[in-house]
């Protein structure tokens, strides 16, 4: 398994994985990713902007994610408080994380998060932020299991009927300190 930037040759596999995620959310009755987004153009934009990543087993893409190291405008306003407080510069944002249906439950999502944390450490980025639909209980459990803390509500205007999202953050520097104590 290798975690790497996505390429245009990965696009069909990425779109297929995202479509599996849309179908899963639809079948679960969750109003997330049900307005067309994310689409192929979002994947291509991620590649062009250097923020698209995949977890690949050889040529086969098993997971996809966007990892953004610029300020996320929708995170400027939160009903609640980020762990990093008013530090709106030293974080990365995770969007559109999805795993191939055939790989669910195999730990691939955790491997993606671990890889993102390693990139953050190399870039001296101390926090990772992510949001999800309030009804997406599996994702919320996954985030909490992996050390993310619920911080409040953010709003995504283009998100359809339910623009409210549960916002989470993880302090990567806490992870560094924990590793130091365990070694």
C-alpha positions, 0 to 999 in steps of 0.5 A: 500500500502506498499513499500518494498524490492522485493522478488523472489516470486514477480518476475513474477509480476515484469517481467509482469509490465516491459513487459507492459512498454516495450510494451508501449514504443514500441507502442510510438515509443521510442527506450528504453527497446527494446533490451531485457533489462530489463529481469528476470535476471536483476530483480533477480540481483536486488533482490540479490543485495538488490536494487529491490523494489516494491509497493504492495497492499497486495500480488499484485505488482503494481509498481517496481523500482531499487534503488541503493545507490552505485556509478552509473558508467554511471553517472561519465561523463555528458554533463552538470552538476549535481545539486550536482556538483562533489559530486559523492558519496552522491546520489542514483540512480533510474532505471527501474521504472514501474507501472502496466498498470491498475494503471497508472494515480493513483499516484502510481509513485509519491508514489514510489518516495516519498518512495524513498525520505524517504529512502534517508532521513533515510540514509542521502543521499541528492540527487536522480539521474535518466535518461530516453530516450529523447523521453520518454516525459511522464517520463520527465514530471513526473520527472519535476512535481516531482521536478527533474531538467534536468542536461544534457546528459549521455550515456549508451553504451548497450542501442542500437541505441540511447545511449543518455539519459536525466539525472535528479537530485533532491535535497532531502535536499531541500525537507527537508527544504521546509517541515520545512518551510511549517510546 
